[in-house]
Amino acid sequence: MRLLARLLWVLVVFPIGGCNEVTTPTAPLLLTVTGYDVDWEKAPLEGVEICETDTGNCKLTDANGQAALELPLDEEVSYTFEKNGYGSYILADLVRSDGEQRGMGMRSDPHLKEQYDRVMSPYPMRGTGRILLQVSPGFAGVTFELVNATGQAYYYDEARNWSTALTETTDQGWGGFVEVSPGDRFQVIYGGTAERCVPYVGWPGEANSVWFPVREGYTTTVDMSCPPPP
């Protein structure tokens, strides 16, 4: 009798059966990829493999350079872009609604080799990654501080060439770091003329800062929206 009562108690308190599966809500992110050659000529790039990082969730771009990748909503995610003859890229993102869109520009290997030579860094990369930082809209005087990591800083000059002699953005609004050791979570702080910046592509941080991963052999592209100075 006592054994029967004990079994009934176990069945009531710890019911036997499967658990309800928790499903993470997802939404399609529409991605449009453009390829650039050494002369900055651009065209839609077909056949780019876009994958949620380290998963089999992948899509190929069509003749218009477009693909829709289903990603978790309101979670920090990243996804990669790969195609023979072009540099490999990774983006950190936070998809907040159904039907969001992103544009991505991929540089050809000859284009990248030319730019890496300008900053005396090897291409293809050797055990490191690159960070490409943008302020939108582009304006001059923005500085980029890489926190708790090392890398060679560069900024785009007015001709859109990389330069290690510059210490802040030109009107192009671009810069970054080469030869950064890989890691899951890095932070950059936007300074100088940049104020009240929020990530467009990247994981949100404190005021004027953004977080992202760096992967060996990949360029991490980050975009912060900042109001231009008066």
SULVEN-V998337 format. One record per backbone hydrogen bond with DSSP energy under -1.0 kcal/mol. NH is the residue of the N-H (numbers start at 1). CO is the residue of the C=O. E is the energy in kcal/mol with one decimal. If there is no record, write none. Layout:
# SULVEN-V998337
<<NH & CO & E> <NH & CO & E>>
This chain:
# SULVEN-V998337
<<5 & 1 & -2.4> <6 & 2 & -2.1> <7 & 3 & -2.2> <8 & 4 & -2.2> <9 & 5 & -1.9> <10 & 6 & -2.1> <11 & 7 & -2.2> <12 & 8 & -1.8> <13 & 9 & -2.6> <14 & 10 & -2.8> <27 & 71 & -2.3> <29 & 69 & -2.5> <30 & 100 & -2.7> <31 & 67 & -3.0> <32 & 102 & -2.2> <33 & 65 & -3.4> <34 & 104 & -2.9> <35 & 43 & -3.1> <36 & 106 & -2.5> <37 & 41 & -1.8> <40 & 37 & -1.9> <43 & 35 & -1.5> <45 & 33 & -2.3> <47 & 61 & -2.1> <49 & 82 & -2.7> <50 & 59 & -3.2> <51 & 80 & -1.6> <52 & 57 & -2.5> <53 & 78 & -2.3> <55 & 52 & -1.5> <58 & 56 & -1.3> <59 & 50 & -2.4> <61 & 48 & -1.6> <62 & 66 & -2.2> <65 & 62 & -2.3> <67 & 31 & -1.9> <69 & 29 & -2.3> <71 & 27 & -2.5> <73 & 25 & -2.6> <74 & 95 & -3.5> <77 & 93 & -2.4> <79 & 91 & -1.9> <80 & 51 & -2.8> <81 & 89 & -2.5> <82 & 49 & -1.7> <86 & 83 & -1.9> <87 & 107 & -2.4> <89 & 81 & -1.9> <90 & 219 & -2.5> <91 & 79 & -2.5> <93 & 77 & -2.9> <99 & 28 & -1.1> <100 & 97 & -1.1> <102 & 30 & -2.4> <104 & 32 & -2.7> <106 & 34 & -3.1> <108 & 36 & -2.1> <109 & 85 & -2.5> <112 & 108 & -2.5> <113 & 109 & -2.8> <114 & 110 & -1.9> <115 & 111 & -1.7> <116 & 112 & -3.0> <117 & 113 & -2.0> <118 & 114 & -1.0> <120 & 117 & -1.2> <121 & 116 & -2.3> <129 & 180 & -2.6> <130 & 218 & -2.3> <131 & 177 & -2.9> <132 & 220 & -3.3> <133 & 175 & -3.1> <134 & 222 & -1.4> <135 & 173 & -2.1> <136 & 224 & -3.0> <141 & 169 & -2.5> <143 & 191 & -1.2> <145 & 189 & -2.2> <147 & 187 & -2.7> <152 & 178 & -2.2> <154 & 176 & -2.1> <155 & 163 & -2.3> <156 & 174 & -1.9> <157 & 161 & -2.8> <160 & 157 & -2.1> <163 & 155 & -1.7> <169 & 142 & -2.2> <173 & 170 & -1.5> <175 & 133 & -1.9> <176 & 154 & -2.2> <177 & 131 & -2.0> <178 & 152 & -2.3> <180 & 129 & -2.4> <183 & 214 & -2.4> <186 & 212 & -3.3> <188 & 210 & -2.1> <189 & 145 & -2.3> <190 & 208 & -3.2> <191 & 143 & -2.6> <193 & 141 & -1.8> <194 & 191 & -1.5> <198 & 225 & -2.0> <200 & 223 & -3.1> <201 & 223 & -2.3> <203 & 211 & -2.7> <205 & 209 & -1.1> <209 & 206 & -2.4> <210 & 188 & -1.9> <211 & 203 & -2.7> <212 & 186 & -1.6> <214 & 183 & -2.9> <217 & 128 & -3.0> <218 & 215 & -2.1> <219 & 88 & -2.2> <220 & 130 & -3.2> <221 & 90 & -1.7> <222 & 132 & -2.9> <223 & 201 & -2.1> <224 & 134 & -2.4> <225 & 198 & -2.9> <226 & 136 & -2.1>>
